């Protein structure tokens, strides 16, 4: 009479915290690659979007440098302006990214993505950092133009790397803000209207065009609550060497981006209904 063999002990399918983190980053990387493949099919978009920052530097920057209307100390106004326009270009790319999410919902793509094992945070983060890479390509164009115009930019590789990180983080935050708005309003038309309504206040309510100490007190409060101000401060300190609190700047950008990813992930299901 045969004796039944004991069943082998069950092996947990849970990969553990490190394994889960590795899976999360691999999914984020995959989503980034998907988004960047879309960019390869429409490369003219970045060139057309670079026209507006170029006009700001060529017309606004050159004119106000000659007028000396905005006091920026020993820094020429064009040098002071260039990092602000760099941040503006990233903002303008990212703030309407929610339109793509709504289009994916209407095409049925979003519903298919949500039933895959990919965490919602990875879906949102993938799109956010893909927006950051898009912004990096445009930032490269703005930096080249600024150098041609004579802006005294750094050539330090570590500072340039920090500049790229600041651009990506700022773009990721505003991309997630756009997804949050899309999850609340649920339509392209409303998103376009709100995006247009908040873009210029975000820009003018930051230190992109003028120092904070020139602002009225109420605008100073808004500037300190505006993530764009911290991105501009970091870019200015890294690119042209003005005094900057880089620890606080990057801390705010990382914290704001993480919070925005969490909120956008929570609203993604509402958008897919």
JOUR-V112582 format. One record per residue. OMEGA is omega as a letter, one per 40 degrees, with the letter a starting at -180 (none if undefined). Layout:
OMEGA
OMEGA
This chain:
a
i
a
i
i
i
i
i
a
i
a
i
a
a
a
a
a
i
i
i
i
i
a
a
i
i
i
i
i
i
i
a
i
a
a
i
i
i
i
a
a
a
a
a
a
a
i
i
i
a
a
i
i
i
i
a
a
a
a
a
a
a
a
i
i
a
a
a
a
a
i
i
a
a
i
a
i
i
i
a
a
i
i
i
i
i
i
a
i
i
a
i
a
a
i
a
i
i
i
i
i
i
i
i
a
i
a
a
a
i
i
i
a
i
i
i
a
i
a
i
i
i
a
a
i
i
a
a
i
i
i
i
i
a
i
i
i
i
i
i
a
i
i
i
i
i
i
a
i
i
a
a
i
i
a
a
a
i
i
i
i
i
i
i
i
i
a
a
i
i
i
i
a
i
i
i
i
i
i
i
i
i
i
a
i
i
a
a
i
i
i
a
a
i
i
a
a
a
a
i
i
a
a
i
i
i
a
a
a
i
a
a
i
a
i
a
a
i
i
i
i
a
i
i
a
i
i
i
a
i
i
a
i
a
a
i
a
a
a
i
i
i
a
i
a
i
i
a
a
i
i
a
i
a
i
i
i
i
a
i
a
a
i
i
i
a
a
i
i
a
a
a
none
